[in-house]
Amino acid sequence: MQEEFYAAAEKILSDLYNLFSKDPKLKSFEILPVVQIENKSPIHVEEHCLALESWCVPHIYCYAYKNLMNHRQIKGKLRDAEKCNTLLMGALLLNPDITTFWNMRKELIRSGKLDPYFDLHFTSVILTFKPKCADLYAFRKWILKYLVQSSRNNENLFENEIQICEAAADRYSNNYHAWTHRIWCLTQSLPNSLQREWAASMKWVQRHVSDYSGFHYRQKLITFLLSYIDSRSYDQEVIKLILFSVDEATEGFLHNFKTYELTAQTIPLTLKIFVYELSLNSDLIWNFVGHEALWCHRRFIFHEIKRLLLDSNCPKYWGRLDTSNPADGTPPEKTPKIGKHSVGSEFSLILSIYEDMFLAKCSDEREPRQMFYANKHKQWLAKFSKFRLPLNEDRDNPVFRGSYK
């Protein structure tokens, strides 16, 4: 009986191999829950979507695994590359969490017996079935490095890879592996991808307000953006849309604080980026009530603003940064100076008023979850960020009462 199943498994594996070879537009893979065996092929293809009936899965996998291990035990190079490729495709399609099998595919690519672009397509199909497979992302990273080193045509390579990562993140929430791989792809395509990813990540976090992995990616993106602005190769044309959006957000942020002398022109670009991010975060918190990921991202924003502002210019609202405390987020770095005394201290005052009013709005007893996160954020500001909300003398000041309504 087992021999009959193994014979059928060999035929199914051969059909799968031919299918991938003949249809470069295959885009997804699923396993259909079919228990009863019928006298027909268990492979289904509809509109370039591949499916395999569940009854044959254990037989295909056992057959492929057994033969691959026999191949592996043979010393020296793999003799029958096509057969090995067929077995590997079947085994990895069903279970991509085996590092040994990915290493065997690397051997085939290095020996010139397997096209790396074919494997980019093959693994993109597997990602629709297993979007959170760490070994799979590691293999794709290896292929991309291999293609770059071989100086082949890779103009759109990383742009396509970023799109694949986004699709995988859509399929599986909090997909740390997909976002980590996307961060690596971003580093390979800087600075040209900054503007595109700025807009794409903003749209993504607006659609997935509970997924902190997406916010973590945006934090990395902001870090890369700040590094580019500080670099000697900084070109405004590369990020002109970002510059326009942060200027517009800063103008809106200061609109309710006209009694102060601070203007968008006097605020440094690095600080305006976080003003934009704070405004976006406030809108999301207000429109999507009770999502912890939004409040965690707000902590990052305040932590980075503090790193920019913390110096002798504004001691009234900021305590000393405790870089030894992991709750502050990132490892200790040299704190940049923001510039003039009036900018740092006046912006800190405006920020404290803004945050105090925002937290008051969120402390609505009709939304207990929102109120819980608002109180936790207020405690974090006081304990870890050492940020002080308006003092009593500020509240009694007519300037304070008329500055934010």
C-alpha positions as CSV (number, residue, x, y, z in Angstrom):
1,M,0.0,0.0,0.0
2,Q,2.8,2.4,0.9
3,E,4.6,1.7,-2.4
4,E,1.4,2.6,-4.3
5,F,1.2,5.9,-2.4
6,Y,4.9,6.6,-3.1
7,A,4.4,5.9,-6.8
8,A,1.5,8.4,-6.8
9,A,3.6,10.9,-4.8
10,E,6.4,10.8,-7.4
11,K,3.8,11.6,-10.2
12,I,2.3,14.4,-8.1
13,L,5.8,15.9,-7.5
14,S,6.6,15.7,-11.1
15,D,3.4,17.5,-12.0
16,L,4.1,20.3,-9.4
17,Y,7.6,20.8,-10.9
18,N,6.2,21.0,-14.5
19,L,3.5,23.4,-13.3
20,F,5.9,25.9,-11.8
21,S,8.2,25.6,-14.8
22,K,5.3,26.3,-17.3
23,D,3.4,29.0,-15.3
24,P,5.5,31.9,-14.1
25,K,2.4,33.7,-13.0
26,L,1.5,31.3,-10.2
27,K,0.7,33.6,-7.2
28,S,-0.6,31.5,-4.3
29,F,-0.7,28.1,-2.7
30,E,-3.2,26.5,-0.3
31,I,-4.1,23.0,1.0
32,L,-7.7,21.9,0.4
33,P,-9.3,19.8,3.2
34,V,-10.2,16.8,1.1
35,V,-10.2,13.5,3.0
36,Q,-11.7,11.1,0.4
37,I,-9.4,9.9,-2.3
38,E,-10.9,10.2,-5.8
39,N,-9.4,8.8,-9.1
40,K,-8.1,12.2,-10.3
41,S,-5.2,14.5,-9.8
42,P,-5.1,16.2,-6.3
43,I,-3.6,19.3,-7.9
44,H,-6.0,22.2,-8.6
45,V,-5.1,25.4,-10.5
46,E,-7.5,28.3,-10.9
47,E,-6.5,31.7,-12.2
48,H,-2.9,31.0,-11.4
49,C,-3.7,29.9,-7.8
50,L,-2.4,26.5,-6.8
51,A,-4.1,24.1,-4.3
52,L,-3.3,20.6,-3.2
53,E,-5.8,18.1,-1.7
54,S,-4.9,17.3,1.9
55,W,-5.1,13.5,1.7
56,C,-1.9,13.4,-0.4
57,V,0.1,15.8,1.7
58,P,1.6,13.3,4.2
59,H,2.5,10.8,1.4
60,I,4.2,13.5,-0.7
61,Y,6.1,14.9,2.2
62,C,7.3,11.5,3.5
63,Y,8.4,10.4,0.0
64,A,10.3,13.6,-0.6
65,Y,11.9,13.8,2.8
66,K,13.1,10.1,2.7
67,N,14.6,10.5,-0.7
68,L,16.3,13.9,0.1
69,M,17.9,12.5,3.2
70,N,19.2,9.6,1.1
71,H,20.6,12.2,-1.3
72,R,22.1,14.1,1.5
73,Q,24.0,11.1,2.9
74,I,25.7,10.5,-0.4
75,K,29.1,12.2,-0.2
76,G,30.0,14.7,-2.9
77,K,27.8,16.7,-5.3
78,L,24.2,15.8,-6.0
79,R,24.1,13.7,-9.1
80,D,20.5,14.2,-10.4
81,A,19.9,17.9,-10.1
82,E,16.4,17.9,-11.7
83,K,15.2,15.1,-9.4
84,C,16.6,16.8,-6.4
85,N,15.0,20.0,-7.3
86,T,11.6,18.3,-7.8
87,L,11.9,16.6,-4.4
88,L,12.9,19.9,-2.7
89,M,10.1,21.8,-4.3
90,G,7.5,19.3,-2.9
91,A,9.1,19.2,0.6
92,L,9.5,22.9,1.0
93,L,6.1,23.7,-0.5
94,L,4.6,21.7,2.3
95,N,7.1,22.5,5.1
96,P,9.5,25.4,4.5
97,D,10.9,25.3,8.0
98,I,13.8,22.9,7.2
99,T,17.1,24.8,6.9
100,T,18.9,21.7,5.5
101,F,16.6,21.7,2.4
102,W,17.2,25.4,1.8
103,N,20.9,24.8,1.9
104,M,20.5,22.1,-0.7
105,R,18.8,24.6,-3.0
106,K,21.7,27.0,-2.4
107,E,24.1,24.3,-3.6
108,L,22.0,23.9,-6.8
109,I,22.1,27.7,-7.4
110,R,25.8,27.9,-6.8
111,S,26.5,25.0,-9.2
112,G,24.5,26.8,-11.9
113,K,21.8,24.0,-12.0
114,L,19.0,26.2,-10.7
115,D,18.0,29.7,-11.8
116,P,17.8,32.1,-8.7
117,Y,15.0,34.0,-10.3
118,F,13.0,30.8,-10.5
119,D,13.5,30.4,-6.8
120,L,12.4,34.0,-6.1
121,H,9.1,33.1,-7.8
122,F,8.8,29.7,-6.1
123,T,9.4,31.1,-2.6
124,S,7.0,34.0,-3.2
125,V,4.3,31.4,-3.8
126,I,5.3,29.6,-0.5
127,L,5.0,32.9,1.3
128,T,1.2,33.0,0.6
129,F,1.0,29.7,2.5
130,K,3.6,30.3,5.2
131,P,4.0,34.1,5.5
132,K,5.9,33.9,8.8
133,C,8.7,31.4,7.9
134,A,12.1,32.7,9.1
135,D,14.1,30.2,7.0
136,L,12.3,31.3,3.9
137,Y,13.2,35.0,4.4
138,A,16.8,34.1,5.1
139,F,16.9,32.1,1.8
140,R,15.4,35.0,-0.2
141,K,17.9,37.4,1.4
142,W,20.7,35.0,0.3
143,I,19.4,35.0,-3.3
144,L,19.2,38.8,-3.4
145,K,22.7,39.1,-2.2
146,Y,23.8,36.5,-4.8
147,L,22.1,38.4,-7.6
148,V,23.6,41.7,-6.6
149,Q,27.1,40.2,-6.4
150,S,26.7,38.6,-9.8
151,S,25.9,42.0,-11.3
152,R,22.8,40.8,-13.0
153,N,19.8,43.1,-13.8
154,N,18.4,44.0,-10.4
155,E,17.0,47.4,-10.9
156,N,13.5,46.6,-9.5
157,L,14.7,43.7,-7.3
158,F,14.3,45.3,-3.9
159,E,11.2,47.3,-4.9
160,N,9.5,44.0,-5.8
161,E,10.8,42.4,-2.6
162,I,9.3,45.2,-0.5
163,Q,5.9,44.5,-2.1
164,I,6.2,40.8,-1.3
165,C,6.9,41.7,2.3
166,E,3.9,43.9,2.5
167,A,1.7,41.1,1.1
168,A,3.1,38.7,3.7
169,A,2.5,41.2,6.5
170,D,-1.1,41.6,5.3
171,R,-1.6,37.8,5.5
172,Y,-0.2,37.4,9.0
173,S,-0.5,40.2,11.7
174,N,2.6,41.1,13.7
175,N,4.7,39.4,11.1
176,Y,8.1,40.2,12.7
177,H,10.1,38.2,10.1
178,A,8.4,39.9,7.1
179,W,9.0,43.4,8.6
180,T,12.6,42.6,9.5
181,H,13.3,41.5,6.0
182,R,11.6,44.6,4.7
183,I,13.9,46.8,6.8
184,W,16.9,45.0,5.3
185,C,15.5,45.6,1.8
186,L,15.1,49.3,2.7
187,T,18.7,49.6,3.6
188,Q,19.7,48.2,0.2
189,S,17.7,50.7,-1.7
190,L,18.3,54.0,0.2
191,P,17.9,56.9,-0.3
192,N,15.7,56.5,-3.4
193,S,13.1,54.4,-1.6
194,L,12.6,56.8,1.4
195,Q,9.8,58.9,-0.1
196,R,7.9,55.9,-1.5
197,E,8.2,53.9,1.8
198,W,7.2,57.0,3.8
199,A,3.9,57.2,2.0
200,A,3.4,53.4,1.9
201,S,4.1,52.9,5.6
202,M,1.7,55.7,6.5
203,K,-1.1,54.1,4.6
204,W,-0.3,50.7,6.1
205,V,-0.4,51.8,9.7
206,Q,-3.7,53.6,9.1
207,R,-5.2,50.3,8.0
208,H,-3.5,48.2,10.7
209,V,-3.7,50.2,13.9
210,S,-3.2,47.2,16.2
211,D,0.0,45.8,14.4
212,Y,3.0,47.2,16.2
213,S,5.4,45.6,13.8
214,G,4.3,48.1,11.2
215,F,4.9,51.0,13.5
216,H,8.4,49.5,14.3
217,Y,9.1,49.6,10.6
218,R,8.1,53.2,10.4
219,Q,10.3,54.0,13.4
220,K,13.3,52.5,11.5
221,L,12.3,54.5,8.4
222,I,12.3,57.7,10.4
223,T,15.7,56.8,11.7
224,F,17.0,56.3,8.2
225,L,15.4,59.6,7.1
226,L,17.1,61.5,9.9
227,S,20.5,59.9,9.1
228,Y,20.0,60.9,5.4
229,I,19.2,64.5,6.3
230,D,22.3,64.7,8.4
231,S,24.5,63.2,5.7
232,R,26.7,65.1,3.2
233,S,24.8,63.5,0.3
234,Y,21.5,65.1,1.4
235,D,19.4,66.1,-1.6
236,Q,16.0,67.8,-1.0
237,E,14.7,66.6,-4.4
238,V,14.9,63.0,-3.1
239,I,12.5,63.7,-0.3
240,K,10.6,66.8,-1.5
241,L,7.1,65.3,-0.8
242,I,8.2,64.4,2.7
243,L,9.4,68.0,3.3
244,F,6.1,69.4,2.0
245,S,4.0,67.1,4.3
246,V,6.0,67.8,7.4
247,D,5.9,71.6,6.8
248,E,2.1,71.4,6.4
249,A,1.7,69.3,9.5
250,T,3.9,71.7,11.6
251,E,1.8,74.7,10.4
252,G,-1.4,72.8,11.5
253,F,0.2,71.9,14.8
254,L,1.1,75.5,15.6
255,H,-2.2,76.9,14.4
256,N,-3.7,76.8,17.9
257,F,-0.6,78.4,19.5
258,K,-0.6,81.8,17.6
259,T,0.1,83.7,20.9
260,Y,3.7,82.2,20.8
261,E,6.5,83.5,18.6
262,L,7.4,80.0,17.4
263,T,6.8,79.4,13.6
264,A,7.3,76.4,11.3
265,Q,10.3,78.2,9.7
266,T,12.1,78.4,13.1
267,I,11.7,74.7,13.9
268,P,14.4,72.4,12.6
269,L,13.5,69.9,10.0
270,T,14.4,66.9,12.2
271,L,11.9,68.2,14.8
272,K,9.2,68.9,12.3
273,I,9.3,65.2,11.2
274,F,8.3,64.2,14.7
275,V,5.6,66.9,14.8
276,Y,4.2,65.3,11.7
277,E,4.4,61.9,13.3
278,L,2.7,63.1,16.5
279,S,-0.1,64.7,14.6
280,L,-0.7,61.5,12.6
281,N,-0.6,59.4,15.8
282,S,-3.0,61.7,17.6
283,D,-5.5,61.4,14.7
284,L,-5.2,57.6,14.8
285,I,-5.7,57.4,18.6
286,W,-8.7,59.7,18.4
287,N,-10.4,57.8,15.5
288,F,-9.4,54.2,16.6
289,V,-10.1,53.9,20.3
290,G,-8.3,51.5,22.6
291,H,-5.3,50.3,20.5
292,E,-2.2,49.8,22.6
293,A,0.2,49.8,19.5
294,L,-0.7,53.4,18.9
295,W,0.2,54.5,22.4
296,C,3.5,52.5,22.3
297,H,4.4,54.4,19.1
298,R,3.6,57.6,20.8
299,R,6.2,56.8,23.4
300,F,8.8,56.4,20.6
301,I,7.8,59.9,19.3
302,F,8.2,61.6,22.7
303,H,11.5,59.7,23.4
304,E,13.0,60.9,20.1
305,I,11.7,64.5,20.6
306,K,13.3,64.5,24.0
307,R,16.7,63.4,22.5
308,L,16.5,66.3,20.1
309,L,15.5,68.9,22.8
310,L,17.3,67.7,25.9
311,D,19.9,70.3,26.8
312,S,20.2,73.2,29.2
313,N,17.7,75.2,27.2
314,C,14.5,73.5,28.5
315,P,15.0,72.1,32.0
316,K,11.5,73.1,33.2
317,Y,9.7,70.4,31.2
318,W,12.3,67.7,30.6
319,G,14.2,65.7,33.2
320,R,17.6,64.2,32.6
321,L,17.5,61.3,30.1
322,D,18.1,58.0,31.8
323,T,19.8,56.1,29.1
324,S,20.5,53.2,31.3
325,N,16.7,52.5,31.6
326,P,15.5,50.1,28.9
327,A,12.0,51.6,29.1
328,D,13.4,54.6,27.3
329,G,13.7,52.5,24.2
330,T,16.8,52.9,22.1
331,P,20.4,52.5,23.3
332,P,22.2,55.6,24.5
333,E,23.5,57.9,21.8
334,K,25.0,61.3,21.6
335,T,22.2,63.8,22.0
336,P,22.0,66.5,19.3
337,K,21.5,70.1,20.2
338,I,18.4,71.8,18.8
339,G,19.9,75.3,18.5
340,K,18.5,78.5,19.9
341,H,17.2,78.8,23.5
342,S,13.8,80.1,22.4
343,V,13.1,77.2,20.0
344,G,13.8,74.4,22.5
345,S,12.1,75.9,25.6
346,E,9.1,77.4,23.7
347,F,8.5,74.2,21.7
348,S,8.6,72.2,25.0
349,L,6.0,74.4,26.5
350,I,3.7,74.2,23.5
351,L,4.2,70.4,23.4
352,S,3.4,70.0,27.1
353,I,0.1,72.0,26.6
354,Y,-0.8,70.0,23.5
355,E,-0.2,66.7,25.2
356,D,-2.1,67.7,28.4
357,M,-5.1,68.7,26.4
358,F,-4.9,65.6,24.2
359,L,-4.8,63.3,27.3
360,A,-7.7,65.1,28.8
361,K,-9.7,64.5,25.7
362,C,-8.8,60.8,25.9
363,S,-9.8,60.4,29.5
364,D,-13.5,59.9,28.8
365,E,-15.2,57.5,31.3
366,R,-17.4,56.3,28.4
367,E,-14.3,54.8,26.8
368,P,-12.6,52.9,29.7
369,R,-9.9,51.3,27.5
370,Q,-8.9,54.6,26.0
371,M,-8.8,56.2,29.4
372,F,-6.6,53.3,30.7
373,Y,-4.0,53.8,28.0
374,A,-4.1,57.6,28.4
375,N,-3.4,57.2,32.1
376,K,-0.6,54.7,31.4
377,H,0.9,57.1,28.9
378,K,0.8,60.0,31.4
379,Q,2.5,57.8,34.0
380,W,5.2,56.9,31.4
381,L,5.8,60.5,30.6
382,A,6.3,61.3,34.3
383,K,8.3,58.3,35.3
384,F,10.5,57.3,32.4
385,S,10.5,60.2,29.9
386,K,10.6,62.7,32.8
387,F,8.3,65.0,30.8
388,R,6.2,67.4,32.8
389,L,2.8,68.4,31.7
390,P,1.8,72.1,32.3
391,L,2.6,73.3,35.8
392,N,0.0,75.0,38.0
393,E,1.4,78.5,37.2
394,D,1.1,77.8,33.5
395,R,-2.5,76.8,33.8
396,D,-3.3,80.1,35.5
397,N,-1.5,82.1,32.9
398,P,-3.8,83.8,30.4
399,V,-1.5,82.8,27.6
400,F,-2.1,79.2,28.4
401,R,-5.8,79.5,28.7
402,G,-6.1,81.2,25.2
403,S,-3.5,79.1,23.4
404,Y,-5.3,75.9,22.9
405,K,-9.1,75.4,22.6
